[in-house]
Amino acid sequence: MDNIVSEVLFSIYVIIMIITSIVYLRQLEKARKHRALTAFERTMYILIQVGYLLFAASLLIFVFT
């Protein structure tokens, strides 16, 4: 029972993180069109994209193993 609850909570966490990172990435892309990004914004832009790649890779590994 505890394992199922923790898996559901983790799934909700992942969904929320993906949605919020998509929204923030879109905001950074709009800001990049109007002005140069600050160092923090540029770092976040890169980290979100790397996070997407790592998430996709981990998902593929999970599915095919």
N, C-alpha and C positions, 0 to 999 in steps of 0.2 A: 504494500500500500504506500509506504513512504517513498519507494523508488518511483512509482507512477507519479506521485505528486511532484517530486523533484524533476522528473522528466518534463512534465507539463509546464512547470515554472520556468525551466530552462528554455523550452520552446517559445514561450511567451517573451522571455528576455531576448532571445535571438530575433524574433519578429520585430520587437520594439527597436532594437539596435539597428536593424536594417532600415526600417522606415525613417528613423531619425537621421541616420547617416545619408540617406538619399536626399532628404529635405535640405540638410546642411550642405551637401555637395552641390545641389542646384543653386543654393544661395551663393556659394563661392564661385560658381561658374558665371552667375550674373554679375557679381562684383568684379570678376576678372575682366569682363567685357568693358566695364566703365573705368576701372582704375587698376593700378598694379596692386597685387596682393601683398600684405605685410608678411613678415617672416613666419609668424604664427599661422596665418591663413594658408600660406604656401605649404607649410609642414602638414597641416591638417588635410589639405587637398591631396597630398601625396599619400599620407597614412590611410585615408579612407579608401583610396584606390588600391593600395596594397592589401588592405583588409578584405576588400571584395575578392581579390585574387586568391588570398589564403583561404577564405571561406569557401570559394568555389572548389579549390583543390581539395580541401578537407571533405567536402560533400561528395566529390567524385571518389575519393579514396574510401569513404564510408559505404557508398553504394556498390562499388565494384570489389569489395573485399569481404 
